[in-house]
């Protein structure tokens, strides 16, 4: 990575860590729930794009199936976080 960008990335990371350390448990929980809502909305949007004629109940079912598959992949250790 370009040293200039690395310095910027390091600064952003430090700021995020400091912000997280300053948060209360309740604030952290609220942040997690917000991120979960955003991820769920993105996944539902993806399902709707792939299946434009699907009913809301079908979108719900397909979204749950995708979440289940992701959980299985994660549980089997097949997915590794790139940052790890």
C-alpha positions, 0 to 999 in steps of 0.5 A: 500500500502507498505509504501515504494511504497507509498513514491515513488508514492507520489514522482512521483505525486509531480514531475508530478504536478511540471512539469505540473505547469511549462508548458505553456498553449501551452505545456499542449495542446500539451500534451493533444493532444498527449495523445488523439492520443495515446488513439485513436491508442490503441482503433483502435488497439483493434478494429482491433484485435477484427475484423481482417478482418474489412476495415479501414472505418469499423474500423473508424466506430467501433471506433467512436461507442466505443467512443460514448458509452464511452461518454454516460456512462460517461454522465450518471455517470455510470463510476467513476474515481478510483482516485476520 
